[in-house]
């Protein structure tokens, strides 16, 4: 069994979204206190609407994109690093095709789509917790198992 996972602080979302959001929120809070604005306004309905809703959106996006890959002898497991009960387990003999797509640039995150023999919905699994240098090993391992792997945006990994 081989895990392809990197640390929490190395993830793209942490560096590009979470840390700036926390620093900006703390900075705004200190500006409000310095200007004499009552912090209890933040706890009102409108404070929640304008500050809480974007925060929930950022955190939702963060939770969805935190998957890493576990390759065992007979299964591929995609597991969420934040919510460990959220995982996708697929047997190699059930897989028809795997797509790994990376649009590149900015805060873009590579994602994986798995097509199986069963008629089930194919979802996107954002692999923010997998190092870019680990993708060739994952692709080679899946190809050795006889699975068609389609790679887009990572031409160097074909």
N, C-alpha and C positions, 0 to 999 in steps of 0.2 A: 504494500500500500504506500503510495507516494502522495504527499500533500504539496500543493503549489499555493503558497500563501505568503504574503508579506505583512509587515507590521502595520499597526493602526496609523501611525504617524507618517508613513510613507505613502498612504493612499492619496489619490488625486483630489478627492472631495474634501479631505481634511485640510489640505494646503490651499485649495482654491476657493472653498466655500465656507467651511465651518469656522476656521480660525479668523478670517476677515469678518465674518458675521458677528462672532463673539467680541472681537476687539472693537468693532464699530458700535455695537450695542452698549458696551461699557463706556466708550467715549461719549456717546449721546447722553447716557444717564448722568455722567459727571458734568456735562455741559448744562443739563437741565438743573441740577442741584446748584451749580455756580450762578446761574441766572435767576435763581429764586423760584423756579417752577415747582409746584407741588408734585412729588413723585406718585401720589395716590391717583393722579390722573392716568398714569400708565395702567392702573388696575381697573379703570372704568371700561365700559363697553367699547367705546371708540378707541381707547388705547389697545385693547385686545384685538380689535378689528384691523388696525393699521400696523401693529407691531407683532401680535401673536399669530396672525394668519400667515404672513410671509415666513415666520420662523417655523411654523408647522409644515409649510411647503418645502422648505429647505431640508428639514429633518426627514420628511417622507422620502424625498429624492435620495437622501443619504442612506436610509435604510434599504432602499430597493437596490442600490448599486454595490452592495458590499458582499459579493459572492466570491468564493474561492473554489478551487478544483481539487478533488481527491480521486486519484486513479487507483483502483484495486485490480485484482486479477480478472474479475468478471463484471464489474460495474464502474460507471462514471457517476460520481456524486458531486453535485454543485450545492454547496452549503453556504448559508448566509452567516457572516461573521458577527453581526449584531444580534440577530435572532436565530440561535442555533437550531431551533425546532423547524425552521423554514429551510427545507432542502429538497432537492430533486435527485432521485436515484433512478438511473437508467442502465439496464443491462446491455452489454455490447451486442449481443445477438438480436436485440430488439431495435437497434439503431440502423437507420438507412443512410442518413446524411447528417453531417454536422457543419454548420456555418459559423465561422468566427469572423466578425466584421469590426473594423476599426476605421472610423472616418478621419482620424488624425487631427492634430492641431487643437489648441485651446484646452478646455476642460473635457474633451471628448474621452469616453471610456470604451474600451473594446467590449463587445457582447457576444454571446454564444446562443445559437438557435439549434435545437436538436430535433430532427425529423425521425420518428419511429414508425414501426410497422403498425402499431395500434392507431386507431383513429382518435387522436387526442389533440388538444390545443397546443400549439407550439408557442412557448413564451420566450421572451428575451431575458437572459441572465447576464447582467452587467458584471464584468470580472475586474472590478477595481482593486481587489486584493491579490491579483496575480501579477507578478513582475513581467514586464515586457520581454525580458530575456528568457523567461520560462516557457513562452509560447511555442518555440520550435520543438522543445521536448514533448509538450502536450500533443502537438500536431503529429509528430513522428510516432508517438505511442499509439494514437488513435488509428493512424494509417497502418501500423503493424497489425492491429486487430482486424483489419479488413474493412474499415469504415471510410466512406468517401468524405473527405474533409475539404470544404470550400473556404478559401481564405480571401478576404477582400480588405484592401487598405494596408495589408502587411505583406507586400510583395516579397520582401526579403525573407519571409518565413515559408514560402511555398516549397 
